[in-house]
Amino acid sequence: MFEIRVICDPADTDRVTTTLTAAFTTGDVRRYPTRDGKRTRLYLTADHRPTPEDWPTPEQAYAGAPSINSEIGWTARTLADAECYTQLDREFYLRKAALLDRIALLDEPGTVHGDATAAAEAAAVFLLDMDQPGAICDPRAYVRQQYAHTLTDHQ
């Protein structure tokens, strides 16, 4: 992730912004006048557009994963064994996010997203913020990528 700053004519701000958002995955554009008031400063957080190899499909990410029931059991045991108000490690949050993502994937395609999807999104955002605050990407795709890396590293 990186920060882009552009100083341009106010008439060019839309064209510059459109070009940058086409080239990169970007966050919100912040606009400020220059000191002389004649030009515009644009600031935006950006990241390279991911390639398909960067984001495994759910099938690829969870190919070697334990069963959903097994992961539910692991998650419950981990929580039951932890002291109250104990911050758990990254592995817990990654496995929990992956578990919730897998459950959400069981929803019928094209249906209204329910509680499972909302829970998967929230867990994915938590993990992404924990790992890379301010990152710009699909949080659930990030969970799949990280889970796939973890499975590969442990084999």
CYANA upper distance limits for C-alpha pairs under 8 A (distance plus 0.5 A):
  1 MET  CA     45 THR  CA      7.52
  1 MET  CA     46 ALA  CA      6.22
  1 MET  CA     47 ASP  CA      5.05
  1 MET  CA     48 HIS  CA      7.98
  1 MET  CA    135 ALA  CA      7.25
  1 MET  CA    136 ILE  CA      8.31
  2 PHE  CA     45 THR  CA      6.29
  2 PHE  CA     46 ALA  CA      5.93
  2 PHE  CA     47 ASP  CA      6.73
  3 GLU  CA     43 TYR  CA      7.52
  3 GLU  CA     44 LEU  CA      6.28
  3 GLU  CA     45 THR  CA      5.03
  3 GLU  CA     46 ALA  CA      6.54
  4 ILE  CA     42 LEU  CA      8.30
  4 ILE  CA     43 TYR  CA      6.15
  4 ILE  CA     44 LEU  CA      5.87
  4 ILE  CA     45 THR  CA      6.76
  4 ILE  CA     46 ALA  CA      7.47
  5 ARG  CA     41 ARG  CA      7.36
  5 ARG  CA     42 LEU  CA      6.01
  5 ARG  CA     43 TYR  CA      5.14
  5 ARG  CA     44 LEU  CA      7.29
  6 VAL  CA     41 ARG  CA      6.16
  6 VAL  CA     42 LEU  CA      5.55
  6 VAL  CA     43 TYR  CA      7.16
  7 ILE  CA     34 THR  CA      8.36
  7 ILE  CA     39 ARG  CA      7.12
  7 ILE  CA     40 THR  CA      6.09
  7 ILE  CA     41 ARG  CA      4.99
  7 ILE  CA     42 LEU  CA      6.82
  8 CYS  CA     12 ASP  CA      6.91
  8 CYS  CA     13 THR  CA      7.22
  8 CYS  CA     39 ARG  CA      6.07
  8 CYS  CA     40 THR  CA      5.94
  8 CYS  CA     41 ARG  CA      7.11
  8 CYS  CA     42 LEU  CA      8.49
  9 ASP  CA     13 THR  CA      7.35
  9 ASP  CA     38 LYS  CA      7.79
  9 ASP  CA     39 ARG  CA      5.30
  9 ASP  CA     40 THR  CA      6.54
 10 PRO  CA     38 LYS  CA      8.27
 10 PRO  CA     39 ARG  CA      6.17
 10 PRO  CA     40 THR  CA      5.92
 12 ASP  CA     16 VAL  CA      6.55
 13 THR  CA     17 THR  CA      6.45
 13 THR  CA     40 THR  CA      7.94
 13 THR  CA     42 LEU  CA      8.23
 14 ASP  CA     18 THR  CA      6.53
 15 ARG  CA     19 THR  CA      6.65
 16 VAL  CA     20 LEU  CA      6.69
 17 THR  CA     21 THR  CA      6.64
 17 THR  CA     29 VAL  CA      8.16
 18 THR  CA     22 ALA  CA      6.65
 19 THR  CA     23 ALA  CA      6.82
 20 LEU  CA     24 PHE  CA      6.45
 20 LEU  CA     26 THR  CA      8.24
 21 THR  CA     25 THR  CA      6.62
 21 THR  CA     26 THR  CA      6.32
 23 ALA  CA     48 HIS  CA      8.29
 23 ALA  CA     49 ARG  CA      7.82
 24 PHE  CA     46 ALA  CA      6.53
 24 PHE  CA     47 ASP  CA      6.25
 24 PHE  CA     48 HIS  CA      5.69
 24 PHE  CA     49 ARG  CA      5.81
 25 THR  CA     46 ALA  CA      6.05
 25 THR  CA     47 ASP  CA      5.75
 25 THR  CA     48 HIS  CA      6.64
 25 THR  CA     49 ARG  CA      5.98
 25 THR  CA    136 ILE  CA      7.31
 25 THR  CA    137 CYS  CA      8.06
 26 THR  CA     44 LEU  CA      7.17
 26 THR  CA     45 THR  CA      6.17
 26 THR  CA     46 ALA  CA      4.78
 26 THR  CA     47 ASP  CA      6.94
 26 THR  CA    136 ILE  CA      7.29
 27 GLY  CA     44 LEU  CA      6.54
 27 GLY  CA     45 THR  CA      5.79
 27 GLY  CA     46 ALA  CA      6.82
 27 GLY  CA    136 ILE  CA      7.15
 28 ASP  CA     44 LEU  CA      6.67
 28 ASP  CA     45 THR  CA      7.89
 29 VAL  CA     42 LEU  CA      7.00
 29 VAL  CA     43 TYR  CA      6.29
 29 VAL  CA     44 LEU  CA      5.35
 29 VAL  CA     45 THR  CA      8.34
 30 ARG  CA     42 LEU  CA      6.18
 30 ARG  CA     43 TYR  CA      5.59
 30 ARG  CA     44 LEU  CA      6.81
 31 ARG  CA     40 THR  CA      7.18
 31 ARG  CA     41 ARG  CA      6.21
 31 ARG  CA     42 LEU  CA      5.29
 31 ARG  CA     43 TYR  CA      7.09
 32 TYR  CA     40 THR  CA      6.26
 32 TYR  CA     41 ARG  CA      5.58
 32 TYR  CA     42 LEU  CA      7.11
 33 PRO  CA     37 GLY  CA      5.86
 33 PRO  CA     38 LYS  CA      7.82
 33 PRO  CA     39 ARG  CA      6.53
 33 PRO  CA     40 THR  CA      5.03
 33 PRO  CA     41 ARG  CA      6.31
 34 THR  CA     38 LYS  CA      7.11
 34 THR  CA     39 ARG  CA      5.98
 34 THR  CA     40 THR  CA      6.07
 34 THR  CA     41 ARG  CA      6.54
 46 ALA  CA    136 ILE  CA      7.79
 47 ASP  CA    136 ILE  CA      7.36
 50 PRO  CA     54 ASP  CA      6.36
 50 PRO  CA     55 TRP  CA      7.84
 51 THR  CA     55 TRP  CA      7.65
 52 PRO  CA     56 PRO  CA      7.56
 54 ASP  CA    145 GLN  CA      7.52
 55 TRP  CA    141 ALA  CA      6.47
 55 TRP  CA    142 TYR  CA      7.68
 55 TRP  CA    144 ARG  CA      7.68
 55 TRP  CA    145 GLN  CA      6.08
 56 PRO  CA     60 GLN  CA      6.13
 56 PRO  CA     61 ALA  CA      6.19
 56 PRO  CA    141 ALA  CA      7.97
 56 PRO  CA    144 ARG  CA      7.00
 56 PRO  CA    145 GLN  CA      6.44
 56 PRO  CA    148 ALA  CA      8.09
 57 THR  CA     61 ALA  CA      6.61
 57 THR  CA    144 ARG  CA      8.01
 58 PRO  CA     62 TYR  CA      6.45
 58 PRO  CA    102 ARG  CA      8.37
 58 PRO  CA    144 ARG  CA      7.06
 59 GLU  CA     63 ALA  CA      6.16
 60 GLN  CA    148 ALA  CA      7.99
 61 ALA  CA    144 ARG  CA      5.85
 61 ALA  CA    145 GLN  CA      7.17
 61 ALA  CA    147 TYR  CA      6.94
 61 ALA  CA    148 ALA  CA      5.09
 62 TYR  CA    144 ARG  CA      8.12
 62 TYR  CA    147 TYR  CA      8.16
 62 TYR  CA    148 ALA  CA      7.40
 64 GLY  CA    151 LEU  CA      7.68
 65 ALA  CA    151 LEU  CA      7.97
 66 PRO  CA     70 SER  CA      6.60
 66 PRO  CA     71 GLU  CA      7.00
 67 SER  CA     71 GLU  CA      6.83
 68 ILE  CA     72 ILE  CA      6.64
 68 ILE  CA     99 LEU  CA      7.07
 68 ILE  CA    102 ARG  CA      8.03
 68 ILE  CA    103 ILE  CA      8.21
 69 ASN  CA     73 GLY  CA      6.77
 70 SER  CA     74 TRP  CA      6.72
 71 GLU  CA     75 THR  CA      6.52
 71 GLU  CA     95 ARG  CA      8.03
 71 GLU  CA     96 LYS  CA      8.45
 71 GLU  CA     99 LEU  CA      7.06
 72 ILE  CA     76 ALA  CA      6.62
 72 ILE  CA     99 LEU  CA      7.85
 73 GLY  CA     77 ARG  CA      6.54
 74 TRP  CA     78 THR  CA      6.55
 75 THR  CA     79 LEU  CA      6.76
 75 THR  CA     92 PHE  CA      7.77
 75 THR  CA     95 ARG  CA      8.29
 75 THR  CA     96 LYS  CA      7.15
 76 ALA  CA     80 ALA  CA      6.53
 77 ARG  CA     81 ASP  CA      6.52
 78 THR  CA     82 ALA  CA      6.75
 78 THR  CA     92 PHE  CA      8.34
 82 ALA  CA     86 THR  CA      6.91
 82 ALA  CA     88 LEU  CA      8.46
 88 LEU  CA     92 PHE  CA      6.88
 88 LEU  CA     93 TYR  CA      8.03
 89 ASP  CA     93 TYR  CA      7.44
 90 ARG  CA     94 LEU  CA      6.54
 90 ARG  CA    127 LEU  CA      8.33
 91 GLU  CA     95 ARG  CA      6.51
 92 PHE  CA     96 LYS  CA      6.47
 93 TYR  CA     97 ALA  CA      6.48
 93 TYR  CA    123 ALA  CA      7.96
 93 TYR  CA    127 LEU  CA      6.78
 94 LEU  CA     98 ALA  CA      6.58
 94 LEU  CA    127 LEU  CA      7.05
 94 LEU  CA    143 VAL  CA      7.27
 94 LEU  CA    146 GLN  CA      8.14
 94 LEU  CA    147 TYR  CA      7.35
 95 ARG  CA     99 LEU  CA      6.47
 95 ARG  CA    147 TYR  CA      7.93
 96 LYS  CA    100 LEU  CA      6.69
 96 LYS  CA    123 ALA  CA      7.78
 97 ALA  CA    101 ASP  CA      6.54
 97 ALA  CA    120 ALA  CA      6.61
 97 ALA  CA    123 ALA  CA      5.44
 97 ALA  CA    124 ALA  CA      5.95
 97 ALA  CA    127 LEU  CA      7.92
 97 ALA  CA    143 VAL  CA      7.18
 98 ALA  CA    102 ARG  CA      6.63
 98 ALA  CA    120 ALA  CA      8.36
 98 ALA  CA    143 VAL  CA      6.70
 98 ALA  CA    144 ARG  CA      7.28
 98 ALA  CA    147 TYR  CA      7.41
 99 LEU  CA    103 ILE  CA      6.79
100 LEU  CA    104 ALA  CA      6.58
100 LEU  CA    116 ALA  CA      7.31
100 LEU  CA    117 THR  CA      8.32
100 LEU  CA    119 ALA  CA      7.12
100 LEU  CA    120 ALA  CA      5.24
100 LEU  CA    123 ALA  CA      8.04
101 ASP  CA    105 LEU  CA      6.66
101 ASP  CA    116 ALA  CA      8.44
101 ASP  CA    117 THR  CA      7.81
101 ASP  CA    120 ALA  CA      5.41
101 ASP  CA    121 GLU  CA      8.25
101 ASP  CA    140 ARG  CA      7.40
102 ARG  CA    106 LEU  CA      7.26
103 ILE  CA    107 ASP  CA      8.05
103 ILE  CA    116 ALA  CA      7.04
104 ALA  CA    116 ALA  CA      5.33
104 ALA  CA    117 THR  CA      5.36
104 ALA  CA    120 ALA  CA      7.01
105 LEU  CA    117 THR  CA      8.38
107 ASP  CA    111 THR  CA      7.88
107 ASP  CA    113 HIS  CA      8.23
113 HIS  CA    117 THR  CA      6.26
113 HIS  CA    118 ALA  CA      7.94
114 GLY  CA    118 ALA  CA      6.95
115 ASP  CA    119 ALA  CA      6.52
116 ALA  CA    120 ALA  CA      6.61
117 THR  CA    121 GLU  CA      6.62
118 ALA  CA    122 ALA  CA      6.68
119 ALA  CA    123 ALA  CA      6.65
120 ALA  CA    124 ALA  CA      6.55
120 ALA  CA    140 ARG  CA      7.83
121 GLU  CA    125 VAL  CA      6.59
121 GLU  CA    139 PRO  CA      7.42
121 GLU  CA    140 ARG  CA      6.97
122 ALA  CA    126 PHE  CA      6.69
123 ALA  CA    127 LEU  CA      6.81
124 ALA  CA    128 LEU  CA      6.60
124 ALA  CA    139 PRO  CA      5.56
124 ALA  CA    140 ARG  CA      5.90
124 ALA  CA    142 TYR  CA      8.05
124 ALA  CA    143 VAL  CA      6.57
125 VAL  CA    129 ASP  CA      6.50
125 VAL  CA    139 PRO  CA      5.94
125 VAL  CA    140 ARG  CA      8.27
126 PHE  CA    130 MET  CA      6.56
127 LEU  CA    131 ASP  CA      6.63
127 LEU  CA    143 VAL  CA      8.07
128 LEU  CA    132 GLN  CA      6.12
128 LEU  CA    133 PRO  CA      7.28
128 LEU  CA    135 ALA  CA      7.79
128 LEU  CA    139 PRO  CA      6.76
128 LEU  CA    142 TYR  CA      7.64
128 LEU  CA    143 VAL  CA      8.22
129 ASP  CA    133 PRO  CA      4.77
129 ASP  CA    134 GLY  CA      7.27
129 ASP  CA    135 ALA  CA      7.95
137 CYS  CA    141 ALA  CA      8.22
137 CYS  CA    142 TYR  CA      7.66
138 ASP  CA    142 TYR  CA      6.76
139 PRO  CA    143 VAL  CA      6.85
140 ARG  CA    144 ARG  CA      6.88
141 ALA  CA    145 GLN  CA      6.68
142 TYR  CA    146 GLN  CA      6.62
143 VAL  CA    147 TYR  CA      6.43
144 ARG  CA    148 ALA  CA      6.49
145 GLN  CA    149 HIS  CA      6.75
146 GLN  CA    150 THR  CA      6.62
147 TYR  CA    151 LEU  CA      6.69
148 ALA  CA    152 THR  CA      6.71
149 HIS  CA    153 ASP  CA      6.55
150 THR  CA    154 HIS  CA      6.76
151 LEU  CA    155 GLN  CA      6.91
